[in-house]
Amino acid sequence: MSIGLATVRRGWSPRRTRFKGPGKSGPLSPDDARSALVVPAQSQGVEFDEDALAVALAEAHGYPYFLQEGGSQLWNTAESSPITAEDARRAKPKITEHLDRNFLRMRFDSLTPKEKEYLWAMARLGPGPHRSGDIAAQLGVRVESVAPRRGALIAKGMIYSPGHGDTAFTVPLFDEFMNRARQ
């Protein structure tokens, strides 16, 4: 945190790995997500105001890496304790940039052109989940023809099927990343 204490400023990164979540993939519970941000900060005498915490938790969608990155950027942006909603607003572009570059882009760059096309079609439809037929319609093809792409993307952990015929991104905000990357 930019409050002039070197021991506090260097603190977020090592502490963020100490939080032990529920040991499963997917989003943390609201209480665990809150603890992932609050406990490390409190250990250094830093507080979050409730508005800042609400913004940070909403932006992270409970996703552990997003909480880590968001917490790190909030820590580096805030000038004093408590961390405020204004700090969260100022940190948002940095959080987005770091997530895009260090997490979302790396996942996207590992895909084939046809797999990327499928994800572009999903992103145009919004956050999802989406019916396979709607994705195929976005691509201008028959639904049967995209099944191999869908299967490959599921195998790579990019999408999943929350129900028969439905497809959703495995990572929150991926549709927003796709739309930013397209511009």
N, C-alpha and C positions, 0 to 999 in steps of 0.2 A: 504494500500500500504506500502511496506517496505521502506519508505523514512525517517523513524526516527521520525515522528510526530504521537504521540499516537492518537490525535483527528482525524487525517486523516485515520490511520490504522483501527480504529474501525468503520469507516463510511459507508462502502458499504451496509451492510445488512439492516439497518433501511431505508436507502434511496431507495433501490431497490423496495420497495413496494409502493413508492409514484407515480411512473410512471403509468399513467392511459392510457392504450391502447385503442383500438377501441371498446372494450366491446363485442368482439366476440371470438369464439374459432378459432383455426387455427393460421397460421403465421401472424405476424404483417407486415404492409407495410414496404418497405425499409426505408422510412423516420421515421416511428415510432420505428423500430428496432434500427436505428442509434441513435435516441433520448434516447432510453432506456439505452444505454451505455454512451453516451456523456454527457447528462444533469446532472446526478448524479456526474459524475467525475468533470465536470466543476464547480459544486457548491462547490467543495473542492479545486479548483485551479489546478486540474489535467487535462491534455490533452491527447488525443490519436494522434499518428501520423497516417497519412492516410493508410499506409500499415498495421499497427496493426489493425485499424478499419476494413479494408477490410477482413483481416483474421478472426477476431472475428465474423463479420456479416455472412461471408460465412459458418463458422463452426456451427453457431446457426440456420441457415435456417429460421430465423425470428420467431422461436418458443420461446415464452416468458420465459419459465422456463430455456431453454438453454441459452438465453441471460443473465438471472439472474445468473446462475451458472458460465457461462463464464466470466461475468463481475466480479463476486466475486473472481474467481481464478486469473484473470488478475490483479486485484487490489492487491491481496496478493503476487503475484509473482514479479510485477514490483518494481524496486528499486528506480526509480525516474520518474519524469514527463519530457517529454511525455512518455506514454506507447508505446513501440516499437513493431515491428514485431518480434524481438528476444524475447521479453517478452511473446508474444502470442505463439511463438514456445515452449518456456520453460513451459508455463502454460498448453499446450494441453494435456499432459498425466494426469495431475491433473484433468482437466475438464472431460476427458473421464472417469477416475476412479470414480469421484463423480457422474456423470450422470449414469454410470452403476450401482453403488451401491445404490444410493438414489432415482433413478427414474425408470430406465429401468428394473432392476432386480426385483424390487417390483411388477411391472406390470406382468412380466413374471412368477414369483413364484405363482401368484394367479390362474394360468391356470391348466386345467386338462392335463394329459399326451397326450391325443389325440389332444387337442388344441395346445399344444407345438409342436407336430409333424407337424401339419399344418403350423405353423409359421416357423419351420426349413425348410420346403419345400419352402416356400416363400423366406426365406433368401438365400437359395442356388441359387435362380433365380435372386437375386439382389434387388435393391431398389424398383422396380415396377413402375407402376401397372403391374399386371400379370393376364393373362386369367385363369379362373377357371380350364379349361382343362389342362393347363400347370402345375398347382399346383397338380392336381390329378395325372398327369403323374409322377411327382417327387415322389409322394407317392406310385405309382404303383397300383392305384385303379381307379375305374370308377368315373367320375365327379359327378354323382348323389349321390354317397356314402359319399362325403365330404360336401354336402350341410348343414347338421345339424351342423357340426363343424364350417363351415363358418358363419352360422347364429348366433351361440353362440358367436363367436369372434367379430362379428359386434355388438351384443347386449352388450358385455363387453367393447366396445370402443377400441378394439385392432386393428381392420382393418375396412375399409369401402369400398364401391363400387363406384368408380368414374364414372362408366358407366356399362351398362348391360354386365355381365359376367366378369367384371374386379374386381380385388381386390388389395388394397394397404394398407400399414401400416398407421395408423393414426398419428404416431409419427416419425419425421425424424430420421434417423440413426438407427432405430430399427433393420434393416437387418444387419448392421455392429455389433451391440451389439450381436445379435444372433450368428453370426459367431465367435466373440471373446469368447462368453460363451460356445460354442461347443468345443473349443480347450482345 
